[in-house]
Amino acid sequence: MYRFLYTILLLFTLSLHAQSEQFSFLKPSDSLNKPRRNTVVITTTGLATTALVGLHQLWYSDYPQSKFHFINDNDEWLQMDKAGHLLSCYHLSRLSAESFRWAGMSQKSQLLYGAASAWAFMSVVEVLDGYSAEWGASLGDVVANTTGTALFVSQELLWKEQRILPKFSFHQTYFAPQRPNTLGNTFNEQLLKDYNGQTYWLSANLQAFTKSNLIPNWLNVAVGYGANGLLTGKSENNTVLGLNNYPRERQFYLSLDIDLTKIRTKNRILKTVFSTINFLKIPAPTLEYQASGKWKGHWIYF
């Protein structure tokens, strides 16, 4: 659900702000630095607590509570929400591991504590869902969270680098004004709620796979997934609510992208900024394929 995209965006903002307070210390330690490790643990705990409290106040406090329960929402929103879970848990794992790397911890410890803390945080949010009468805990969400963490850890173990990056982009659609309470009134709300305008990408680094010196090391090719016609979670809800039955359709994309962490710079501030916002897909020419069989080209796609 859109609550998880809010969570990842909030944590990115808080993480960048926290690191900006210590720009002179951004160079990773060559060996275990206990004061840094303690700073990471305390900061991570504080950020997670702040995010959970904010999440509770913004969403859960407005809805009645219930006994802990599970729901099966795997057929809702054409699985766009599950793509959001994967992206969120991947980048939470990555940022957390990078923080432990800054503290000089070993690769094994970075992966273990980075992945565990990210997965645990998302699991707590899932528990909050389970006690909400409006939603419910979802095994599909847990699987998506686990997949996101596994994607990060497996690449570190296999290649010692991240060659395939989950990314996100967004554009406004004409669907949101038809259900503003569900899909959002303002741009910020629509960014979080309108699945019709969201696209989830897997962005692969070309040089890492081809080993060609003719290809810039920052150039990626990205495949994306999106959907249209999502006014409700399930198509049959449109009729119940008296909404127009727009065709619900999956969309697939092929585009170019940039891995911002591959851009060479000695400026630690820029490195931190590039790493933090590297979950965003760079707008670029894009080829779109719709499940109905139509092809469409975009000079620039967001």
Disulfide bonds with the S-S distance in Angstrom:
none
